[in-house]
């Protein structure tokens, strides 16, 4: 019988990759990776790597909205990104859902009213995929938009969160886990969560909340509440890391101009 998180976690309190429940995978990020683009970034979360380039804001031909810019998203998953090397086209339903989610998230998050009759294109290329695809794409797009100089109230930071529900006793308390890899996403109920920093003295605000799996509910335990609670903390950790990347890049630019 192969090992799985549900059967081994109660004994070891460790996930299959050795992490504890609240540990994030290693995150590395850089911006201005494509000099010819208006803005660009490379974000790696564990074994998931996404390159993002921004085109715009620039005047959009046939753009019907005269008061706001329109945000479009294009996702390309490289054939070598997955173990099965399956080619995923732009007409794939999953890809189209991700594109719509990302476009809607940044359409509401960015100050699009400053660029009427304009368009902003977010191009995302997935180089490797091991879980957390939507979250990594959102994080990559967020700092690439900052690199492009598109104003926004704060960095939009995203993470995945899930729960381990014991199979031997349905009344047992669900165990939360943060930043799921691909094997955990297949096995466990999880959600994608993205937040923006709240105003001074207020809590962070949820910008994206997407759950595509079923979760068992009970009167004694509420897995959704647990996932939301640790997801907010996880987004704060990711935002702190991305902010440090932006500050480090700014210091390098300042020193280069002296």
Buried (B, 14 or more C-beta within 10 A) or exposed (E): EEEBBBBBBBEEEBBBBEBEBBBBBEBEBBBBBBEEBBBBBBBBBBBBBBBBBBBBBEEBEEBEEEEBBBBBBBBBBBEEBBEEEEEBEEEBEEBEEBBEBBBBBBBEBBEBEEBBBBBBBBBBBBBBBBBBBBBBBBBBBBBBBBBBEBEBEBBBBBBBBBBBBBEEEEEBEBBBBBBBBBBBBEBBBBBBBBBBBEEEEEEBBBBBBBBEEEBEEEEEBEBBEBBBEBBBBBBBBBBEBBBEBBEEBEEEEEEEEE
